[in-house]
Amino acid sequence: MTMATILTHVHPASPVAGIGERRRALHARPRSRQAPARTLGSDQHVDDRLVKISVLIATHQRPAALRAAVESLCNQTRPPDEVIIATWAGDTESLSVVKSLTKPQAPERPLPKLVSVVTTENTVSVKENTGMRTASGDVICFMDDDAVAHRDWIERLRHHYADTTVGAVGGRDIVIKEGRHVPTREVTRVGSLAWFGRLVGNHHEQTVGARDVDFLKGCNMSFRRDVLSPVDPCLVGTIPYGFEIDMGLTVRALGRRVVYEPEAQVDHYASSDMSARHAALARTTNHNQTYILLKHLSWPRKLVFLLYSFAIGDGNTIGLLRVPWLAWRAGWTSEELWAHFAGKVAGIRSYLRILREEHKR
Protein backbone atom coordinates (compact mmCIF):
# COMPACT_ATOMS: atom_id res chain seq x y z
CA MET A 1 0.00 0.00 0.00
CA THR A 2 1.53 3.30 -1.03
CA MET A 3 1.04 6.74 0.35
CA ALA A 4 -0.91 9.48 -1.40
CA THR A 5 -1.93 12.98 -0.46
CA ILE A 6 -5.11 14.87 -1.21
CA LEU A 7 -5.22 18.56 -0.29
CA THR A 8 -8.71 19.86 0.32
CA HIS A 9 -9.34 23.50 1.27
CA VAL A 10 -12.70 23.90 2.92
CA HIS A 11 -14.72 26.51 4.77
CA PRO A 12 -16.29 26.13 8.21
CA ALA A 13 -18.92 23.46 8.59
CA SER A 14 -22.55 24.44 8.36
CA PRO A 15 -24.84 23.91 11.37
CA VAL A 16 -25.77 20.33 12.13
CA ALA A 17 -29.17 19.39 10.77
CA GLY A 18 -31.55 16.90 12.32
CA ILE A 19 -31.03 17.61 16.04
CA GLY A 20 -34.75 17.99 16.59
CA GLU A 21 -35.59 14.85 14.66
CA ARG A 22 -33.40 12.79 17.00
CA ARG A 23 -34.63 14.23 20.28
CA ARG A 24 -37.62 11.90 20.67
CA ALA A 25 -35.30 8.92 20.33
CA LEU A 26 -32.84 10.47 22.75
CA HIS A 27 -35.49 10.83 25.44
CA ALA A 28 -36.31 7.16 25.13
CA ARG A 29 -32.68 6.13 25.69
CA PRO A 30 -32.41 3.22 28.17
CA ARG A 31 -30.68 3.65 31.48
CA SER A 32 -26.96 2.99 31.36
CA ARG A 33 -25.66 -0.36 32.52
CA GLN A 34 -22.02 -1.34 32.89
CA ALA A 35 -22.67 -4.66 31.20
CA PRO A 36 -19.83 -6.81 29.87
CA ALA A 37 -19.55 -6.60 26.12
CA ARG A 38 -20.78 -9.72 24.38
CA THR A 39 -18.01 -12.13 23.47
CA LEU A 40 -17.58 -12.94 19.80
CA GLY A 41 -17.76 -16.55 18.80
CA SER A 42 -14.96 -18.25 16.89
CA ASP A 43 -17.02 -18.05 13.71
CA GLN A 44 -17.41 -14.28 14.00
CA HIS A 45 -14.76 -12.11 12.42
CA VAL A 46 -14.46 -8.86 10.53
CA ASP A 47 -13.86 -9.22 6.81
CA ASP A 48 -11.24 -6.61 5.89
CA ARG A 49 -12.69 -6.46 2.38
CA LEU A 50 -15.96 -5.16 3.81
CA VAL A 51 -14.63 -2.77 6.46
CA LYS A 52 -12.64 0.27 5.41
CA ILE A 53 -11.09 2.15 8.32
CA SER A 54 -10.29 5.85 8.43
CA VAL A 55 -8.40 7.58 11.25
CA LEU A 56 -9.03 11.28 11.86
CA ILE A 57 -6.58 13.57 13.65
CA ALA A 58 -7.46 17.22 14.27
CA THR A 59 -4.18 19.01 14.97
CA HIS A 60 -2.95 22.41 16.10
CA GLN A 61 0.67 23.51 16.41
CA ARG A 62 2.12 20.25 17.69
CA PRO A 63 4.32 19.27 14.74
CA ALA A 64 6.59 16.80 16.58
CA ALA A 65 3.67 15.13 18.34
CA LEU A 66 1.73 14.96 15.07
CA ARG A 67 4.57 13.15 13.36
CA ALA A 68 4.77 10.61 16.20
CA ALA A 69 1.00 10.07 16.06
CA VAL A 70 1.01 9.40 12.32
CA GLU A 71 4.05 7.11 12.57
CA SER A 72 2.25 5.03 15.21
CA LEU A 73 -0.62 4.53 12.76
CA CYS A 74 1.80 3.44 10.06
CA ASN A 75 3.08 0.64 12.32
CA GLN A 76 -0.26 -0.95 13.15
CA THR A 77 -0.82 -4.70 12.93
CA ARG A 78 -3.88 -3.75 10.89
CA PRO A 79 -2.99 -0.42 9.22
CA PRO A 80 -5.79 2.07 8.54
CA ASP A 81 -6.93 2.52 4.96
CA GLU A 82 -6.49 6.27 5.29
CA VAL A 83 -5.29 8.83 7.81
CA ILE A 84 -7.01 12.21 7.66
CA ILE A 85 -5.18 15.16 9.17
CA ALA A 86 -7.34 18.25 9.68
CA THR A 87 -5.26 21.41 10.04
CA TRP A 88 -5.94 25.13 10.23
CA ALA A 89 -4.61 27.05 7.21
CA GLY A 90 -2.50 29.27 9.48
CA ASP A 91 -0.71 26.36 11.17
CA THR A 92 2.32 26.35 8.90
CA GLU A 93 4.40 24.06 11.13
CA SER A 94 1.81 21.28 11.07
CA LEU A 95 1.26 21.73 7.33
CA SER A 96 5.01 21.36 6.85
CA VAL A 97 4.95 18.04 8.72
CA VAL A 98 2.06 16.82 6.58
CA LYS A 99 3.96 17.77 3.44
CA SER A 100 7.09 15.94 4.60
CA LEU A 101 5.06 12.79 5.25
CA THR A 102 4.07 12.67 1.59
CA LYS A 103 7.64 12.14 0.44
CA PRO A 104 8.36 8.71 -1.07
CA GLN A 105 9.09 6.08 1.56
CA ALA A 106 11.17 2.94 1.46
CA PRO A 107 9.24 0.02 -0.08
CA GLU A 108 9.79 -2.11 3.01
CA ARG A 109 7.81 0.43 5.06
CA PRO A 110 4.57 1.11 3.17
CA LEU A 111 2.29 3.78 4.57
CA PRO A 112 -1.46 4.29 4.50
CA LYS A 113 -3.05 6.92 2.34
CA LEU A 114 -2.70 10.37 3.88
CA VAL A 115 -5.47 12.92 3.34
CA SER A 116 -4.74 16.52 4.33
CA VAL A 117 -7.76 18.69 5.08
CA VAL A 118 -7.09 22.40 5.52
CA THR A 119 -9.72 24.57 7.22
CA THR A 120 -10.07 28.34 7.29
CA GLU A 121 -11.38 28.35 10.86
CA ASN A 122 -9.21 27.27 13.78
CA THR A 123 -11.61 25.26 15.95
CA VAL A 124 -11.74 21.57 16.73
CA SER A 125 -15.44 21.49 15.76
CA VAL A 126 -14.72 22.66 12.22
CA LYS A 127 -11.70 20.38 11.84
CA GLU A 128 -13.53 17.29 13.12
CA ASN A 129 -16.68 17.92 11.07
CA THR A 130 -14.69 18.61 7.90
CA GLY A 131 -12.61 15.50 8.47
CA MET A 132 -15.74 13.38 9.00
CA ARG A 133 -17.21 14.58 5.72
CA THR A 134 -13.94 13.81 3.94
CA ALA A 135 -13.46 10.32 5.42
CA SER A 136 -14.40 7.41 3.19
CA GLY A 137 -14.20 4.63 5.80
CA ASP A 138 -17.00 2.39 7.04
CA VAL A 139 -15.51 2.96 10.51
CA ILE A 140 -13.99 6.31 11.49
CA CYS A 141 -11.47 6.33 14.35
CA PHE A 142 -10.53 9.46 16.30
CA MET A 143 -7.14 10.07 17.89
CA ASP A 144 -5.59 13.24 19.34
CA ASP A 145 -2.44 14.72 17.86
CA ASP A 146 -0.69 14.24 21.21
CA ALA A 147 -1.44 10.50 21.33
CA VAL A 148 0.57 7.51 20.13
CA ALA A 149 -1.37 4.36 19.29
CA HIS A 150 -0.19 0.96 20.48
CA ARG A 151 0.53 -1.41 17.58
CA ASP A 152 -2.69 -3.40 17.97
CA TRP A 153 -4.96 -0.38 18.56
CA ILE A 154 -6.94 -0.58 15.33
CA GLU A 155 -7.04 -4.38 15.42
CA ARG A 156 -8.62 -4.37 18.88
CA LEU A 157 -11.18 -1.71 17.95
CA ARG A 158 -12.05 -3.42 14.67
CA HIS A 159 -12.66 -6.78 16.36
CA HIS A 160 -15.86 -5.57 18.04
CA TYR A 161 -17.44 -4.45 14.78
CA ALA A 162 -18.11 -8.08 13.87
CA ASP A 163 -21.19 -7.57 16.06
CA THR A 164 -23.65 -5.51 14.02
CA THR A 165 -25.29 -4.13 17.17
CA VAL A 166 -22.08 -2.25 18.01
CA GLY A 167 -22.10 1.36 16.82
CA ALA A 168 -18.98 2.69 18.55
CA VAL A 169 -15.82 1.31 20.16
CA GLY A 170 -13.14 3.08 22.16
CA GLY A 171 -10.31 2.29 24.50
CA ARG A 172 -8.00 3.43 27.25
CA ASP A 173 -5.64 6.38 27.13
CA ILE A 174 -2.51 5.98 29.23
CA VAL A 175 -1.85 9.54 30.37
CA ILE A 176 1.74 10.76 30.42
CA LYS A 177 2.65 14.22 31.76
CA GLU A 178 6.13 15.68 31.85
CA GLY A 179 7.57 12.31 30.91
CA ARG A 180 5.86 10.39 33.73
CA HIS A 181 2.85 8.11 33.75
CA VAL A 182 -0.01 9.63 35.73
CA PRO A 183 -0.88 7.30 38.65
CA THR A 184 -4.03 5.25 38.10
CA ARG A 185 -6.38 3.08 40.14
CA GLU A 186 -8.64 0.13 39.53
CA VAL A 187 -12.25 1.09 38.75
CA THR A 188 -15.48 -0.70 37.92
CA ARG A 189 -17.36 2.11 36.15
CA VAL A 190 -16.22 3.71 32.92
CA GLY A 191 -17.96 6.17 30.60
CA SER A 192 -21.28 6.12 32.45
CA LEU A 193 -24.19 8.53 32.86
CA ALA A 194 -26.16 8.17 36.11
CA TRP A 195 -29.94 8.65 36.10
CA PHE A 196 -29.55 12.03 37.83
CA GLY A 197 -26.94 13.30 35.37
CA ARG A 198 -23.60 12.52 36.99
CA LEU A 199 -20.95 11.68 34.42
CA VAL A 200 -18.14 9.22 35.20
CA GLY A 201 -15.23 9.10 32.77
CA ASN A 202 -12.36 6.94 34.08
CA HIS A 203 -11.24 6.01 30.55
CA HIS A 204 -7.60 6.36 31.65
CA GLU A 205 -7.97 4.22 34.76
CA GLN A 206 -7.36 0.47 35.13
CA THR A 207 -10.17 -1.96 34.42
CA VAL A 208 -10.50 -5.49 33.07
CA GLY A 209 -12.71 -6.68 30.24
CA ALA A 210 -14.66 -4.99 27.46
CA ARG A 211 -18.01 -3.53 28.51
CA ASP A 212 -20.96 -1.51 27.28
CA VAL A 213 -20.74 2.19 28.22
CA ASP A 214 -22.56 5.44 27.50
CA PHE A 215 -19.70 7.43 26.00
CA LEU A 216 -16.02 7.24 25.05
CA LYS A 217 -13.02 9.56 25.25
CA GLY A 218 -12.23 11.77 22.27
CA CYS A 219 -8.56 10.79 22.01
CA ASN A 220 -9.40 7.08 21.58
CA MET A 221 -12.74 6.28 19.95
CA SER A 222 -14.32 5.01 16.75
CA PHE A 223 -17.78 4.97 15.16
CA ARG A 224 -19.63 3.27 12.36
CA ARG A 225 -20.33 5.84 9.69
CA ASP A 226 -24.10 5.26 9.76
CA VAL A 227 -24.41 6.34 13.43
CA LEU A 228 -21.70 9.01 13.51
CA SER A 229 -23.03 12.49 14.26
CA PRO A 230 -21.06 15.69 13.60
CA VAL A 231 -19.92 17.93 16.41
CA ASP A 232 -22.94 20.02 17.47
CA PRO A 233 -22.30 23.69 16.53
CA CYS A 234 -24.09 24.77 19.74
CA LEU A 235 -21.12 23.50 21.75
CA VAL A 236 -18.77 26.35 22.62
CA GLY A 237 -15.02 26.65 22.88
CA THR A 238 -12.11 26.37 20.46
CA ILE A 239 -11.99 22.85 21.87
CA PRO A 240 -15.67 21.88 22.43
CA TYR A 241 -15.13 19.86 25.60
CA GLY A 242 -17.77 17.14 25.93
CA PHE A 243 -18.49 16.61 22.24
CA GLU A 244 -17.58 12.93 22.55
CA ILE A 245 -20.23 12.54 25.29
CA ASP A 246 -22.83 13.92 22.90
CA MET A 247 -21.71 11.55 20.13
CA GLY A 248 -21.78 8.50 22.40
CA LEU A 249 -25.22 9.25 23.82
CA THR A 250 -26.53 9.74 20.28
CA VAL A 251 -25.29 6.27 19.29
CA ARG A 252 -27.08 4.72 22.26
CA ALA A 253 -30.24 6.68 21.48
CA LEU A 254 -30.21 5.16 18.00
CA GLY A 255 -30.32 1.70 19.58
CA ARG A 256 -26.68 0.74 18.99
CA ARG A 257 -24.10 -0.30 21.57
CA VAL A 258 -21.07 1.69 22.69
CA VAL A 259 -18.22 -0.60 23.75
CA TYR A 260 -15.18 0.25 25.86
CA GLU A 261 -12.22 -2.05 25.16
CA PRO A 262 -9.49 -1.34 27.74
CA GLU A 263 -6.88 -3.25 25.73
CA ALA A 264 -7.22 -0.84 22.78
CA GLN A 265 -4.70 1.66 24.11
CA VAL A 266 -2.97 4.88 23.19
CA ASP A 267 -0.25 6.74 25.08
CA HIS A 268 -1.67 10.22 25.68
CA TYR A 269 0.98 12.90 26.19
CA ALA A 270 -1.49 15.40 27.66
CA SER A 271 -0.32 18.97 28.17
CA SER A 272 -3.58 20.93 28.52
CA ASP A 273 -4.50 22.62 31.79
CA MET A 274 -7.80 20.97 32.74
CA SER A 275 -8.10 22.52 36.20
CA ALA A 276 -11.63 23.34 37.32
CA ARG A 277 -10.19 26.65 38.59
CA HIS A 278 -9.45 27.79 35.04
CA ALA A 279 -12.34 30.26 34.57
CA ALA A 280 -12.61 30.16 30.77
CA LEU A 281 -12.40 26.37 30.70
CA ALA A 282 -14.93 26.09 33.55
CA ARG A 283 -17.45 28.21 31.66
CA THR A 284 -16.98 26.14 28.50
CA THR A 285 -17.22 22.80 30.32
CA ASN A 286 -20.32 23.80 32.29
CA HIS A 287 -22.06 25.19 29.22
CA ASN A 288 -21.40 22.14 27.11
CA GLN A 289 -22.19 19.57 29.79
CA THR A 290 -25.45 21.31 30.73
CA TYR A 291 -26.52 21.69 27.10
CA ILE A 292 -25.65 18.09 26.19
CA LEU A 293 -27.51 16.50 29.10
CA LEU A 294 -30.58 18.69 28.68
CA LYS A 295 -30.58 17.62 25.05
CA HIS A 296 -30.41 13.91 25.91
CA LEU A 297 -32.38 13.44 29.13
CA SER A 298 -36.15 13.09 29.48
CA TRP A 299 -37.98 16.01 31.10
CA PRO A 300 -38.15 14.50 34.62
CA ARG A 301 -34.45 13.67 34.46
CA LYS A 302 -33.63 17.15 33.14
CA LEU A 303 -35.08 18.68 36.30
CA VAL A 304 -33.25 16.24 38.58
CA PHE A 305 -30.01 16.89 36.70
CA LEU A 306 -30.34 20.67 37.06
CA LEU A 307 -30.95 20.31 40.80
CA TYR A 308 -27.91 18.04 41.12
CA SER A 309 -25.72 20.28 38.95
CA PHE A 310 -26.56 23.55 40.71
CA ALA A 311 -26.55 22.06 44.21
CA ILE A 312 -23.67 19.57 44.14
CA GLY A 313 -22.02 19.14 40.74
CA ASP A 314 -19.03 16.94 40.01
CA GLY A 315 -15.29 17.32 39.64
CA ASN A 316 -15.56 19.62 36.64
CA THR A 317 -18.84 21.42 37.43
CA ILE A 318 -19.21 22.60 41.01
CA GLY A 319 -22.51 23.23 42.84
CA LEU A 320 -23.63 25.74 45.47
CA LEU A 321 -23.17 23.43 48.44
CA ARG A 322 -19.45 23.20 47.69
CA VAL A 323 -18.89 26.96 47.35
CA PRO A 324 -18.21 27.75 51.06
CA TRP A 325 -15.50 25.13 51.37
CA LEU A 326 -13.91 26.05 48.01
CA ALA A 327 -13.94 29.77 48.83
CA TRP A 328 -12.77 29.65 52.45
CA ARG A 329 -10.65 26.51 52.61
CA ALA A 330 -9.37 26.04 49.06
CA GLY A 331 -8.98 29.72 48.23
CA TRP A 332 -11.08 29.90 45.07
CA THR A 333 -11.77 33.43 43.80
CA SER A 334 -15.23 34.77 43.02
CA GLU A 335 -14.32 34.79 39.30
CA GLU A 336 -13.39 31.10 39.40
CA LEU A 337 -16.60 30.18 41.22
CA TRP A 338 -18.90 32.34 39.11
CA ALA A 339 -17.56 30.86 35.86
CA HIS A 340 -19.14 27.49 36.71
CA PHE A 341 -22.61 28.91 37.31
CA ALA A 342 -22.42 31.31 34.36
CA GLY A 343 -21.59 28.34 32.17
CA LYS A 344 -24.57 26.35 33.45
CA VAL A 345 -26.96 29.25 32.81
CA ALA A 346 -25.51 29.76 29.31
CA GLY A 347 -26.00 26.04 28.60
CA ILE A 348 -29.67 26.26 29.61
CA ARG A 349 -30.12 29.27 27.33
CA SER A 350 -28.54 27.41 24.40
CA TYR A 351 -30.88 24.48 24.92
CA LEU A 352 -33.97 26.70 25.19
CA ARG A 353 -32.92 28.58 22.05
CA ILE A 354 -32.81 25.30 20.13
CA LEU A 355 -36.26 24.39 21.46
CA ARG A 356 -37.68 27.74 20.30
CA GLU A 357 -36.14 27.35 16.86
CA GLU A 358 -37.62 23.88 16.50
CA HIS A 359 -41.03 25.12 17.65
CA LYS A 360 -41.02 27.73 14.86
CA ARG A 361 -40.46 25.11 12.18
N, C-alpha and C positions, 0 to 999 in steps of 0.2 A: 504494500500500500504506500503510495507516494504522497507527498505533501503538496497542497495547493493553497492559494490564497485568493479570497474574493473580498474586495473592498467595497463596502456599501455605505454611502453617506445618507443619513436619514435625519428627519426632523423629529421633534418630541412626539411621543405617542398621544393619540387622541384619547378622550375619556373612555373608561371601560363601559361597554354596553351590557345590559342584561342583569344588572344588580337586582333590580326589582323583581324580575322574573324568577330569580333563584330564592328570594326571601321566604316564600311559603315552604319550600323544601328545607331551608335552613332551620326554620322554627320547629320542624318535625324531627330534627336530628336526634338520634337516640343518645341516652346518657353514656358517657365514656366508661369503658371498662378496660382495665389493664390485663387483657386476655392474652395468653400465649398465642403467637402467630401459628397458623396451621402448618404442620409439617408436610413437605412435599413427598409424594411417593416416589419410588425408584423409577416409575414409568413417566414421571412428569419432569420435563426439562424445557428450557427455552431454546427454540430453534433460531440460531443466529441469522438465518436467511430471512426470518420474519420480523426480527426486532432490530431496528436501527437505533443506535444510541448517540445522542448529542450531549456534549457537556458545555455549559454556559458559565463564563467567568466575566463578571462586571468588575472592571479595574479602575483604579485612580491613583496615579503617582506612586506606584510601588514596583518599579521596573525589575529590580532584582528578585523580589518575591514572585512577581508574575512569571518570570522565566522559570523559577523553580517549580511553580505550580504546573505550568505547561509540560515541563520535562517529566514530572511525576505521572502525567496522563499518557505520555508517550511510552512509559515503561510498564503499562498495565498488562496483567495476564490476559485480559480481554480488552484490547485497546478500543477507545471510542471511535465511532465512524467519522465524527467531526468534533472539533473544539472551536467554540464561538467565543471570541474575545470582544466584549463591548467596551469601547473607550471613548471618552470625551475628546472632541476635536482639538482642544487646547492642551491635552496631555501629551506633549511631544516626546517625553522620555518613554512612556509606555508604547506609543506608536512606533518608536525606534526599535523597541524590543520585538514587537510584532513583526516588523519588517525584517529584522535579523533572523527570525525563526523561519522565514520563507526561503532562506538560502538553501541550495541543494545539500542534502545530507548523505552521509555514507550509506551505501546500499544495505549494509548489515544492520543498520539502525533505522528502519522505515518509520515514518511518522504519520499520524492521522491527518486528515484534511483540516486545515486551519482557515477559519472564516473570520475576518476582521470587520466588525461593525463600528462605525464611527458616528457618534451622536453630536448634535449641536447644543444639547443641554446637559449640564453636568450634575445629574441626579441618578441615584441607583434605580429609581422607578423607571425612568426613561431607558436606561441601559438594559435593564432586565426585560422590559416589555418589548423593546426593539429586538433583543436577542431571541426572545421566544418566538416572535413572528418570523425571524430569519431561520430558526432551527428547522431541520427537515426530519429529525428523528422521531421514532414511535415513542421513545422514552427520552425525556430531557432531564439531565442531571445538573445540579447547581453546586458550585464550589466557589469559595472566596478566593481572592487573589493572594491572600496571606496564608493559604492552606496548601499542604502537600499530601497527596493521596497515597495511601499504602497500595502496594502492587496489586492486591486483589480487591480493591475498592469497587470497581465497576462489576466485577464478577459476582461479588456478594450481593450487590444491589439487584443485579439482573436476575439472579436466581429466583427471587420472590415473584417476579412477573410471570412465572409459569402458571400462577394462580390468577385467573381472570377477574376474581373479585378484588384483587389488590390494585389500588389506584395510585399509591405513592409509597416510596420506600426511602428511608434515610438511615443514617448511622451516627456513630460517636465521633466527636471531635476531641482530640487529646490536646488540651490547651497548654501552650508553652509561652511563658513571658520572661523576657530578659534572659533567655537561654536556659531556663529551668522549667521543669514540668510543674504545673499548678497542682497542689495536693488534691486528691479526690477521696471519695468515700463510697461505700456500697449503698445502693438505693434500690427501692422496689417500684417506685413510680417514676415514669418518664413521659414527658410530652402530654400531660393530662389537663383537662379542664373540669374542675369540680362543678357541682350543680349550682353553687352560689357564685361562680365566676372566678374562683382562684385558679391561677395558672401555675403549673409546676413544669419546669423545663428539665433540668438534670441530664441533658443530652451528653454532657461531658463527664458525667460521673460513671462509676463502675456498676455494671449490672450484667446478668447472665441470661441469655436466651432472647430470641426475637419475640416481639409482642406487638399487639395492636395498640396504637396510641391515637391521640387527637391531632397532634401537630408535630412537625419536625423542626430542625434547626437549619437556618438558611445556608450555612457553610457546607452542609452535607445532606443533601436531599435530592430526590428525583420524583418525577411524575409521568404518568401516561399522558400523552398529548390530549386525549379526548376528555380528560377531567382537569386539565391545567388551566387555571384562571390567571389573567394578567394582574399585575400589582394595581390595586385600587388607587385611582388618582386622588381620592379623598384623604389618603394617608399623607401625613406631613413629614417634613424633614428631608434633607439631602440624602440621608440614609433613612428610609421609612421603617424604623424599627417596628417589628411585629407583623410585617407583611407575610412571613412564612406561616404565622398562626392563622391568618385569614385564609391562606391557600389550603392549609391542611383541613380546617373546619369545612371549607367548601367541598373538598373531596368526600368527607364523611357525610355531608348533607346530600350528596348525590348518590349515596348508597354504596360507595366503594370503601375499601379498607385502607388505612394508613399504617404501615408497618415500620417499626424501629428495629434495625438489625445492628446490635452493638459491635459485631465483628467487622462491619463495613466502616473502616476508620480513616480519618485524615488527621495529620498533625496540624494544629491551628496555632500559628504564630501571632496571637492576638496582641495588638498594640493600642487599641482604642480605650479611652477613658470612659468606663460604663458606670461610674459612681452615681448613685441616686442623688448626690449633692450637687451635681452638675446641672444648673438651672435650665439651660436650653435643652439638654437631653431629657431632663425630667418632664418638661412641658411636652416634648415630642412623644415620649413614651406613654405618658398618661393620656394624651389625646388619642393616639393610635389604639391603645389597648381598650379605652372606653368605647371608641367608635366601633371597633371590630366586634366586641362582645355584645353591644347593643344590636348590631347588625345580625348576629347569629343566634342570640338567645330568644326564647319565647317571652311574651310580655310578663308573665309572673316572674320568670327568672331574671328579666331585665331589672325589675324593681328590687329584687333581692341583691343582685349584683351591685347596683348603685348604692344601696345601703352598706353593703360590705366594703365597697371601694372607698366611700367617703368616711366611713367610721373607722375601718381597720386598715385595709389595703394589704399589699404584700411587699416584698423586698424592693421592688422598683416603683411602686405607687403607694405612697403613705396615706394613712387616714387620720382623722381628727384626734382619735384617742391616743395616737402616738406622738402628737405634736408637743405636749408638755415635756416629755422625756427627751425628745430630740432637741428641743430648744434649750432646755436648762441643763441637761446632763451631757448631751453630745455636741452642743455648741452650734447647731444649725442656725443660719441667719433667716430673717423673715423672707428674703428673696428666694432662698433655697426652698423653704416650706411652701410659699405661695405658688411657686412654679408647678408643683404637683396638682394643686386644686384648680389652678387656671387651665392646666392641660385637660383635666377631667371635664370642666365646664365647656371648653372648646370642642371636646370630642362629642358631648351631648348635642351641641349646636350643629356640628357637622352631620350627625345622624338625623336630626330633625329636619335639616335642610334637604337631605335626600328624600325623606318621607314627603315633604311638601312638593318637591319636584315630581315625584311619582304620582302624587294625588292629582296634579294638574294634567297629567297625560290622559 
